[in-house]
């Protein structure tokens, strides 16, 4: 079946409405900027946070109607028709309740936390039930719905390192718009809404709640949060990679084949190879193998 969607049917984001509902004092965000076009929301927000840190406190958000030079893992580029997707980056300066910066080794969880928040907000609002694929993909029935990419903003002028977490969600892309056959969108999955204003608000509210819960336990993914479950448990419950035979394509073009058995204390993937040796993988492209390939 071919779905057709013109730009006229893709309504714009509504900055005033979003700011009124999401930015302090009414909402949890420090600032929310909506731009018509950018190369990359992650790059722009990271640059701004480094150059004028005082103007970009914790939970500053940048979103764009069109992103022309978005970057995925391994430097892949990604461009989608205007207003067809959500491109949103959040600047994080994580501190615990006493005001002490979280340990930097906890930063590895922030992209997974963001992907979990996106997955759960989509499930609650649209009826689509996405799953997580390590390290940063949001999937529906084996097809990619969204991706998350986090980058560290180096310490400047006495400010501890910050993190920018960027999310790209395919909202109203059609099968003709998709760059690869392994992608999908909320429209193609018959979501109950493709209103990006609603989806963005839901995601940011869920994310800020989850992020504050993570900060409240000092960035320890093994400590139960308010709902009684640890972040690691919440992520594992949504992750389709665990328990699977996988091929991890590692930096330097080496690879590791084995069973994904869990997550390590910093969000890395634990893989047991054919000889029973356990490996902790922190950066890799992961392919889920079929029984014959395994």
C-alpha positions as CSV (number, residue, x, y, z in Angstrom):
1,X,0.0,0.0,0.0
2,X,1.3,3.5,-0.9
3,X,0.6,6.4,1.4
4,X,0.7,9.9,0.0
5,X,1.1,13.0,2.2
6,X,1.6,16.5,0.9
7,X,3.4,19.3,2.8
8,X,0.0,21.1,3.1
9,X,-1.2,18.2,5.3
10,X,1.8,18.6,7.6
11,X,0.9,21.4,10.0
12,X,3.7,23.5,11.5
13,X,4.9,23.4,15.0
14,X,3.4,26.1,17.2
15,X,6.2,27.8,19.2
16,X,4.0,30.0,21.4
17,X,1.7,27.1,22.4
18,X,4.7,24.9,23.1
19,X,6.6,27.5,25.1
20,X,3.5,28.5,27.1
21,X,3.0,24.8,28.2
22,X,6.5,23.6,28.5
23,X,8.8,26.4,29.6
24,X,9.1,27.6,33.2
25,X,7.1,28.6,35.2
26,X,4.3,26.6,33.6
27,X,6.5,23.7,32.5
28,X,9.8,21.9,33.3
29,X,12.0,23.4,30.5
30,X,14.4,26.4,30.8
31,X,14.0,27.5,27.2
32,X,12.5,26.1,23.9
33,X,13.6,27.5,20.5
34,X,11.8,26.5,17.3
35,X,13.6,27.2,14.0
36,X,12.4,26.7,10.5
37,X,15.6,25.1,9.2
38,X,19.0,24.0,10.5
39,X,21.8,21.8,9.6
40,X,21.7,19.9,12.8
41,X,19.9,20.7,16.1
42,X,22.5,18.8,18.0
43,X,25.4,20.8,16.5
44,X,23.6,24.2,16.9
45,X,22.7,23.5,20.5
46,X,26.1,22.2,21.5
47,X,27.8,25.2,19.9
48,X,25.4,27.6,21.7
49,X,25.9,25.9,25.0
50,X,29.7,26.1,24.7
51,X,29.8,29.7,23.5
52,X,27.2,31.2,25.8
53,X,26.7,28.7,28.7
54,X,24.8,31.1,30.9
55,X,22.0,31.5,28.2
56,X,21.6,27.7,27.9
57,X,20.9,26.1,31.3
58,X,19.9,22.6,32.0
59,X,16.8,21.5,29.9
60,X,17.3,24.0,27.1
61,X,15.6,22.6,23.9
62,X,16.0,23.3,20.2
63,X,13.7,21.9,17.6
64,X,13.5,22.4,13.8
65,X,10.9,22.0,11.0
66,X,13.6,20.9,8.6
67,X,17.1,19.4,9.3
68,X,19.5,19.3,6.4
69,X,22.6,17.8,7.8
70,X,21.4,15.6,10.7
71,X,23.9,13.0,11.7
72,X,23.3,9.5,12.9
73,X,25.7,7.0,14.3
74,X,29.0,6.4,12.3
75,X,28.5,9.8,10.7
76,X,25.5,8.8,8.6
77,X,23.5,11.8,7.2
78,X,19.7,12.0,7.3
79,X,17.3,14.4,5.7
80,X,13.5,14.2,5.6
81,X,10.8,16.4,4.0
82,X,9.9,19.6,5.9
83,X,7.4,19.1,8.8
84,X,7.5,15.3,8.3
85,X,9.5,14.5,11.4
86,X,10.5,15.7,14.8
87,X,14.0,16.9,15.2
88,X,14.6,17.9,18.8
89,X,17.8,18.3,20.9
90,X,17.9,18.8,24.7
91,X,20.8,20.3,26.5
92,X,21.5,18.6,29.9
93,X,23.7,19.8,32.7
94,X,22.9,16.9,35.1
95,X,23.3,17.5,38.9
96,X,22.0,15.5,41.8
97,X,19.6,16.9,44.5
98,X,22.4,18.5,46.4
99,X,23.6,20.3,43.3
100,X,26.7,18.2,42.6
101,X,27.3,17.2,38.9
102,X,26.5,13.6,38.1
103,X,29.5,11.4,37.5
104,X,30.5,11.6,33.9
105,X,30.4,7.8,33.6
106,X,26.6,8.0,34.1
107,X,26.3,10.0,30.8
108,X,26.3,6.8,28.8
109,X,22.7,6.2,30.0
110,X,21.3,9.5,28.8
111,X,20.7,8.4,25.2
112,X,19.0,5.2,26.3
113,X,16.9,7.2,28.8
114,X,15.9,9.5,26.0
115,X,15.0,6.6,23.7
116,X,13.0,5.0,26.5
117,X,11.1,8.2,27.2
118,X,10.3,8.6,23.5
119,X,9.1,5.0,23.3
120,X,6.8,5.2,26.3
121,X,5.4,8.6,25.3
122,X,4.6,7.3,21.8
123,X,3.0,4.1,23.2
124,X,0.8,6.1,25.6
125,X,-0.3,8.7,23.0
126,X,-0.6,6.9,19.7
127,X,-1.2,3.2,20.3
128,X,2.0,2.2,18.5
129,X,4.2,0.1,20.7
130,X,7.9,0.7,19.8
131,X,10.8,-1.2,21.2
132,X,14.4,-0.3,21.8
133,X,17.4,-1.7,19.8
134,X,20.8,-1.1,21.4
135,X,22.3,1.4,21.4
136,X,20.0,4.1,20.2
137,X,17.3,2.9,17.8
138,X,13.5,3.0,18.3
139,X,11.9,0.1,16.3
140,X,8.5,-1.2,15.3
141,X,8.4,-4.7,14.0
142,X,12.1,-4.6,12.9
143,X,11.8,-1.2,11.2
144,X,13.4,2.0,12.5
145,X,11.0,4.6,13.7
146,X,13.4,6.9,15.5
147,X,17.0,7.4,16.5
148,X,18.8,9.1,19.3
149,X,22.3,10.5,19.3
150,X,24.0,12.0,22.4
151,X,27.2,14.1,22.4
152,X,29.2,15.6,25.2
153,X,29.8,19.4,25.3
154,X,33.3,19.8,26.8
155,X,33.9,21.7,30.0
156,X,34.1,25.5,29.5
157,X,34.8,28.4,31.9
158,X,34.4,26.2,34.9
159,X,31.2,24.7,33.8
160,X,31.3,20.9,34.0
161,X,30.7,18.9,30.8
162,X,27.2,19.0,29.4
163,X,25.3,16.6,27.2
164,X,23.2,17.2,24.1
165,X,20.7,14.5,23.4
166,X,19.2,14.7,19.9
167,X,16.2,12.7,18.7
168,X,14.8,12.2,15.2
169,X,11.3,10.7,14.9
170,X,9.7,9.8,11.6
171,X,6.1,11.1,12.0
172,X,4.4,11.5,8.6
173,X,6.9,10.1,6.2
174,X,5.4,7.8,3.6
175,X,6.9,4.8,2.0
176,X,8.0,7.0,-0.9
177,X,9.8,9.3,1.5
178,X,11.7,6.7,3.4
179,X,15.4,6.5,2.6
180,X,15.6,2.8,3.2
181,X,13.1,0.0,3.3
182,X,14.0,-0.8,6.9
183,X,12.5,2.5,8.1
184,X,8.9,3.3,9.1
185,X,6.9,6.3,10.5
186,X,4.0,6.9,12.8
187,X,1.8,7.5,9.8
188,X,2.8,4.2,8.3
189,X,2.1,2.4,11.6
190,X,-1.5,3.9,11.7
191,X,-0.8,6.0,14.8
192,X,-3.9,7.6,16.4
193,X,-2.2,11.0,16.0
194,X,0.6,12.5,13.9
195,X,0.3,15.9,15.4
196,X,3.9,16.9,16.1
197,X,2.9,19.5,18.7
198,X,1.2,16.8,20.7
199,X,4.0,14.3,20.2
200,X,6.7,16.8,21.1
201,X,5.0,18.0,24.2
202,X,4.4,14.4,25.4
203,X,8.0,13.4,24.8
204,X,9.5,16.4,26.5
205,X,7.2,16.0,29.6
206,X,8.0,12.3,29.8
207,X,11.7,12.9,29.3
208,X,12.1,15.6,31.9
209,X,10.3,13.4,34.4
210,X,12.6,10.4,33.6
211,X,15.7,12.6,33.6
212,X,14.9,14.1,37.0
213,X,14.3,10.7,38.4
214,X,17.8,9.7,37.1
215,X,19.4,12.8,38.6
216,X,17.6,12.0,41.9
217,X,19.5,8.7,42.2
218,X,22.8,10.4,41.3
219,X,22.8,8.8,37.8
220,X,22.9,5.2,39.1
221,X,20.9,3.0,36.8
222,X,20.8,0.2,39.4
223,X,19.0,2.2,42.1
224,X,15.2,1.9,42.2
225,X,13.4,5.2,41.3
226,X,10.1,6.5,42.5
227,X,8.1,3.8,40.6
228,X,10.2,1.1,42.3
229,X,12.0,0.0,39.1
230,X,15.6,0.9,38.2
231,X,16.4,2.6,34.9
232,X,18.3,-0.5,33.8
233,X,15.2,-2.6,34.4
234,X,12.9,-0.2,32.6
235,X,15.2,-0.1,29.5
236,X,15.6,-3.9,29.5
237,X,11.9,-4.4,29.5
238,X,11.6,-2.4,26.3
239,X,14.8,-3.7,24.6
240,X,14.5,-6.3,21.9
241,X,18.3,-6.8,21.7
242,X,18.7,-8.6,24.9
243,X,18.5,-12.4,24.7
244,X,19.3,-12.3,20.9
245,X,22.2,-13.5,18.9
246,X,23.9,-10.4,17.5
247,X,26.8,-9.3,15.4
248,X,28.5,-6.2,16.8
249,X,30.4,-4.2,14.3
250,X,33.1,-2.6,16.4
251,X,35.3,0.5,15.8
252,X,38.3,-0.5,13.6
253,X,36.1,-2.8,11.5
254,X,36.4,-5.8,13.8
255,X,33.3,-7.7,14.8
256,X,32.0,-9.7,17.7
257,X,29.3,-12.4,17.4
258,X,27.5,-13.8,20.4
259,X,24.4,-13.5,22.6
260,X,23.4,-10.2,24.1
261,X,22.8,-11.0,27.8
262,X,22.4,-7.6,29.5
263,X,23.6,-4.0,30.1
264,X,26.7,-3.1,32.0
265,X,26.7,-0.4,34.8
266,X,27.3,2.4,32.2
267,X,24.8,1.3,29.5
268,X,27.1,-0.8,27.5
269,X,26.0,-4.1,25.9
270,X,27.2,-7.3,27.4
271,X,27.8,-10.0,24.8
272,X,28.8,-13.6,25.5
273,X,30.8,-15.0,22.5
274,X,30.9,-18.6,21.3
275,X,33.6,-19.5,23.8
276,X,31.6,-18.3,26.7
277,X,33.7,-15.1,27.2
278,X,31.8,-12.0,28.3
279,X,32.5,-8.7,26.5
280,X,31.3,-5.2,27.4
281,X,30.6,-3.2,24.2
282,X,30.3,0.5,24.5
283,X,30.2,1.6,20.9
284,X,29.1,-0.6,18.0
285,X,26.6,-1.1,15.2
286,X,24.5,-4.1,16.3
287,X,22.8,-6.5,13.8
288,X,20.2,-8.9,15.2
289,X,20.9,-12.3,13.7
290,X,18.4,-14.9,12.5
291,X,18.8,-18.5,13.8
292,X,20.5,-19.6,10.6
293,X,23.0,-16.7,10.7
294,X,23.7,-17.3,14.4
